[in-house]
Amino acid sequence: ERILPCELVQGAPLPSKKNERLPYRINGHLAFWVTILVIFCFPYIDDESRLQFTTAPLHHLYTYYGDLALAAIAWCTILSTYLYLKSFAPNALLAKGGDSGNAAYDFFIGRELNPRWGSFDWKEFCELRPGLIGWAVLNMAFVVAQKEKLGYVSGSMMIVNVFQFLYVWDAQYQERAILTTMDITTDGFGFMLVFGDMAWVPFTYSLQAKYLVDHDPQLGVYSLAAIVLFNFFGYSIFRGANSQKDAFRRDPNGEHVKDLQYLQTKRGTRLLTSGYWGCARKINYTGDWIMGLSWCMVCGFESIVPYFYAIYFCILLTHRSIRDDHMCHEKYGDDWIAYKKVVPYRFIPGII
């Protein structure tokens, strides 16, 4: 993040300082590919002191999976404690709701909005780099482990790796879009996000690939093809909706969004009422969940274990939508009520 070339971009206006924006170094996409390059061109010195390159010993990640998860949790606890103490520094910009006076709650939810070391932004870095890229790397380790255990790599293992590799790649490629999300603009950076970013994501989201190391459901070609189509249906909704909203926020008069309808609020902002966002208020969550369900489906239907992600993610997205609805009602007042009349559905048009 510090060394690689980057694009310097300005974030969203700070909540209490409308004319002030923080700069961000956007190079997650490059960092992602550099990481992959190092894995497949791993340098080492042989017995005769010659420099050679090989594939990194990924099987160790499978062997020490539990130890790595425990170490990640310990690191998250240490970092969260540091960030909590750092938030008491003079002039620290606190997140709304992060300064409740309840130490345990504030530690968990996060007091400071954008904790930084100079220009290094802890929250933006942790949101995309260690956890997401680590998730993709763990999945690769499970491919190696399955090959060693079963003697082959199953179709399900390859497909879930491709699905989740593309998901991680997409997040890195669209890095600047995260700057307008609530995680960056509204939420404090406490244990909840720190743990979620660097422990929960890599070690829970890789559950399907880990399950497949020992359990090949032996799905047929047509079953796998149907799951692939289902995944890309979800991706088209997820990426299309997020890209449309991000483009509209950056330039409402842009070529691809200038004809979209919207509701003008008293705050001066605009709420989209057409396109993807005219279908449902959280249509992007729907696409995201469809992708997650497809990852589980490649594991077959003999165990509920790999479906933990789809179940958990449904609960998470439902909770987040309720929280977002409450925050938007506080933010927009009567305009939000009017908006919900125009776009009455939350997830699925005509249903819910």
WOVEN-V927160 format. One record per pair of residues at least 6 apart in sequence whose ideal C-beta (glycine too) atoms are under 7 Angstrom apart, sorted by the first residue. I is the first residue (numbers start at 1). J is the second residue. Records with the same first field share a line. If there is no record, write none. Layout:
BEGIN
I->J / J
END
This chain:
BEGIN
1->25 / 27 / 31 / 125 / 129
4->27 / 30 / 31 / 34
5->27 / 30
6->25 / 26 / 27
7->26
8->23 / 25
9->24 / 26 / 176
10->21 / 23
11->21 / 22 / 24 / 179 / 184
12->21 / 179 / 180 / 185
13->20 / 21
14->20 / 21 / 22 / 93
15->96
16->93
22->114 / 121
23->119
24->121 / 124 / 179
25->119
26->175 / 176
28->128 / 129 / 172 / 175
29->172 / 173 / 175
31->129
32->133 / 169 / 172
35->133
39->55 / 56 / 137 / 140
40->55
41->53
42->53 / 54 / 55 / 56
43->51 / 53
44->52 / 54
45->51
46->52
58->140 / 141 / 144
59->141 / 144 / 145 / 148
61->68 / 137 / 138 / 141
62->141 / 142 / 145
69->199 / 203
72->198 / 199 / 203
73->199
75->198
76->191 / 194 / 195 / 198 / 199
79->194
80->107 / 190 / 191 / 194
83->112 / 115 / 122 / 189 / 190
84->107 / 111 / 190
86->112 / 115
87->94 / 111 / 112
92->112
93->112 / 113 / 114
94->111 / 112 / 113
95->110 / 111 / 112 / 113 / 186 / 187 / 188
96->186
97->109
98->106 / 109 / 110 / 111 / 188 / 190
99->106 / 111
100->106
107->190 / 191
108->190 / 191 / 192
109->188 / 190 / 192
110->187 / 188 / 189 / 190 / 192 / 193
111->188 / 190
112->188 / 189
113->188
114->121 / 123
115->122 / 123 / 189
116->122
122->189
123->184 / 189 / 193
124->184
126->194 / 197 / 198
127->178 / 183 / 197
128->171 / 172 / 175 / 178
130->198
131->197 / 198 / 201 / 202
132->168 / 171 / 201
133->168
134->202
135->164 / 168 / 201 / 202 / 205 / 206
136->164 / 165 / 168
138->202 / 206
139->161 / 164 / 206 / 209
142->206 / 209 / 210 / 212 / 213
143->153 / 157 / 161
145->213
146->153 / 154 / 157 / 212 / 213
147->153
149->213 / 214
150->216
154->212 / 216
155->219 / 224
156->212 / 216 / 217 / 219 / 298 / 299
157->209 / 212
159->224 / 227 / 228 / 298
160->208 / 209 / 212 / 295 / 298
161->209
163->231 / 294 / 295
164->295
167->291
170->239
177->242 / 246
178->184
180->246 / 249
182->324
183->193
187->193
205->309
207->306 / 308 / 309
208->295 / 296 / 298 / 299 / 306 / 309
211->299 / 305 / 306
212->299
217->299 / 300 / 302
219->298 / 300
227->294 / 297 / 298
230->290 / 294
231->291 / 294
233->290
234->287 / 290 / 291 / 294
235->287 / 291
237->283 / 286 / 287 / 290
238->284 / 287 / 288 / 291
240->276
241->276 / 277 / 283 / 284 / 287
242->284
244->257 / 275 / 276
245->272 / 277
247->254 / 256 / 257
248->257 / 260 / 272
252->270
260->272 / 274 / 275
261->273 / 274
262->270 / 271 / 272 / 273
263->270 / 271 / 273 / 335 / 338 / 339 / 342
264->270
265->271 / 332 / 335
266->335
267->332
271->339
272->278
273->342 / 343
276->283
277->283 / 343
278->343
279->349
280->286 / 343 / 345 / 346 / 347 / 348 / 349
281->343 / 346
282->321 / 346 / 347
285->317 / 321 / 347
286->347 / 348
289->313 / 314 / 317
292->309 / 310 / 313
293->310
295->309
296->306 / 307 / 309 / 310
299->306
321->346
328->336
329->336
345->351 / 352
346->352
END
